[in-house]
Amino acid sequence: YLVHTAETAEIADRLIAALGSQTGGGTKIQVDEAKSDDIVAKVAEHAKGKQDVGLNYTGGTKTMAVYAYRAVERACPNAVFSYLNAQTLSLFIERQGSQAQEFPVARACTLSLSELLALHGYSLPQVRQTPVQPEVCQALANIHSDPQGFSQWRDWCGQQLLQSLPDPAQCPRLKGVVDAFQRVLGGNATPQQVASSLNPQWTNLDQCRKWFIGDWLEEYTLWACLQAQSQAQNLFDDFGIDLQPQGPNRRRFQFDVAVMRGYQLFAISCIASDRKEKCKEHLFEAYIRAHQMGGDEARVGLVCCAPSNNPDSNPAAIQGEIEESWDARGKVRVFGAEHLPDLPDHLRDWFDSQP
């Protein structure tokens, strides 16, 4: 039984569709949340005379939760009441006259990314789970962890026309990425081979500019997640890169990298920038969408190139400012230039630090 209002009827339908195969469907109970007597009467009507009744009031408005609780309490003295604590990922269950029991449920219910988004009326095209050229991305991560390497790479990317890979004699900090391309392409890292290795439809380096400037960081972050998973085992249950949910009459958005750990969403935004405002902008957008899709349980990460030696824009400073401004303590994590070389370890610690 799903107690809902006129405004949330569509959400109730999605829940029934998602649970149908496990519960045999469901019954909707529409109430007017502004009228306490309407809530009490309709909930009591369905609860009265039944032997086993449970009320879960997680997410209900205060009015609905209070009056539905009272209705069930009066109709069924032996009823069970429960709610989900989003901070601890625990289910609290109580009966009248007894103390509530707490049950950790972080991994008790597993949702895929597609299932989570479907609950919000979105469909998800085929999810990509394999990073592009991870060895090259690792070299780029090392370059971006060094201020001089970051500067040389941006200067090279900023050329009017990209015709050849960086010359290590002129840009010594970029030798690592040139060597990486040579290794993955068997020593034949021509501009055309490099381009087609990143996208089969590309034929020259100029088409790779956007990938070189920042898209590589998404690929590296996905690789880092997979490395963390291989080290810890069963760290998360579903994952994907460049997720672009689609829905009729719905605003499109994107998750750079997303991971599902049980029913908890981890959304990771990636931007290869060291500018504080740019980093905050990316994180803000990801935070809003992650909260809409994953609720209070959602966690949001930012992988960027913020330097550790700047007191105003280092990763800890950005994270602290965001947590204070958005009342989001414990819900966001910022990884900067210093974290890039060992990103798998930092991501694993972040995933494991959650309840």
Buried (B, 14 or more C-beta within 10 A) or exposed (E): BBBBBEEBEEBBBEBBEBEEEEEEEBEBBBBBBEEBEBBBEBBBEBBEEEEEBBBBBEBBBEBBBBBBBBBBBBBBEEBBBBBBBBEBBBBBBBBEEEEEEEEEBBBEEEBBBBBBBBBBBBEBEEBEEEBBBBBBBBBBBBBBBBBEBBBBBBEBBEEEEBEEBBEBEEBEBBBBBBBBBBEBBEEEBEBEEBBBBBEEEBEBBBBBBEBBBBBBBBBBBBBBBBBBBEEBEEBBBBBBBBBEBEBEEEEEBBBBBBBBBBBBBBBBBBBBBBEBEBBBBBBBBBBEBBBEBBBEBBBBBBBBBBBBEBEEBBBEBBBBBBBEEBEBEEBBBBBBBBBBBEBBBBBBEBBEEBB
